[in-house]
């Protein structure tokens, strides 16, 4: 399968018709995945919900909750067979562009403390660690113990 490239992929707003594929990506990559109802509620609530497509195939998605002055990246996920293809960067760039247009800054997120590839991804894109939530995530890679969340944020030039 060819790798995703900026030249052949695009990002669009998610629709209810995309949820089946988005759910499959979410289930394949998240030990505690969102449900269909979560995605439907996000769409109904006006969250920024994006999908990355290469042709007709959805390769990844991002969900952003808009707050009063800032925003929170709730989910960003890429199909396991499309990781390290530029898809997450493409999605994040679209999120940042839209938030800049809306005048929202900073962008916040939480990431599992054990998810070092994700932490490195965000750090490479100017996110800074700004806190920690102890025992935030259930049953992570540590078995039945809870796992800390690293809080990160990035300013957006508005």
N, C-alpha and C positions, 0 to 999 in steps of 0.2 A: 504494500500500500504506500503510495507516495506521501511524503511528509507535507503537512500544511505549510503554506507560505503566505506571506502578506499579499502577494500578487493574486492568489487564487481563492483566498478566504474573505468572507465578509461577516460583519456583525449586524444583527437585526434585533428588533424588539421581539421578545418571546411572546408567543400566543398560546392559547389553551391547546391548540393542535400539536404543539411541540412537547407537551408535558410527558407523554409516554417515553420518548427518547431521553429527555432530560432526567426522568426518574431512573432509567436504566444506567445512565452515567453516574448519577448520584449514588445508587445502590452499589455500583462496582467500586467506588472510591471512598465511601464514607462509612465507617463502622457504625454510625448512628444516623442513618440517612433521613432526610426530610420525607414526608409522605406526600401523596397527591394533593391532599387538602392544604398542606403548607404552601405548595406552589400555587394552587388556585387562589388561596388567600393573599399571597404576595401580589399576584396579578390584579386581583380585585381591589387591593389596598393602594394601588398606585406606586408600588415599588418599581424601581428601574430593573427590569428583567431582560437580559440579553441572551442570545444564542450566537455562537460562532458556527458558520456553515462553510463547507467546501463543496460547492455544487449543491446537491439536495441533502447531503449528510451533515447532521449536527455533530460537531466535535467537542463542544464545551458550552458552558453557560456561566452567567454571573447574576447575582441578585444583590441589589443595593437598596437599603432603606434610607429614604430622605428624611432628615430631621429638620429642626428649625433653621439652624445656621450651617450645619455640617451634615455628614452622611456616614453610614456604616456599611461596609462590605460584609454581607452575611454569608455568602457562598460564592466561591469561584471554583469550578471543577472542569477537568478535561478528561475525556475518555482515555482509559489507560493505554490504549494502543496509539494514541495521538499525543501523548505527553512529550515534552521537550521538542515540540514542533513549532513553537511560537504562538500557539493558540491562547494560552493564558495571558501572554503579553498583549496580544491583539484585543482580548476582552478588557483587560485592565486599562489599556490606552483609551478605549471607547468610554469606559466608566469615567475616567479622569476628564475626558473632553466634555462629556455631558454635565458633570458636576461643575466644571469651570463655567460652562454656559449658564448654569443655574445659580452661580455665585455661592456655591457650598464649599466650605473648607473648615477644618481638615476632613480627610477620609480616615475613619477608624476601622480596625478589624481585630479579631481575636484568632489566635492560631494555637494548636496544641504545642506544648513545649517540646514534645518529642519529634515534631514535624520539621526537622532541620532543613530539608530541601525547600519547604514553603517559606520558612523564616529567611533563608538565604535569597530566595526569589524576591521577597518583599524588600529586604535590605538593599538589594541591587537596584531597586526602583524607588529609592529614597524614603522608604518607610523606616521609622525609628521606633525601637521598643520604648514604651512609656509606662509600663506597669505589668502587673501579674495578678491573675485571679487564681488563688489557691483552690485546688480540688474542683475545678470548674467542669471539666469534661468527665462523663461517666466511662468506666471500663475501656480505657484506651489501651495502648500497647502494654500497659503494666498489669494486665489481668483484671481482677475485680476492684483494684484500687482506682481512685479518681485521679485525674491528671490536671496539672496546672494549665492555664491559658496565658500566653504571652500577649499583652495588649500592644498594638502598634498603631502608628498614625503617620500620615503624610500630609503636609500642607499642599494646597492647590492654589496656584496663582490665579486669582479671580480678577 
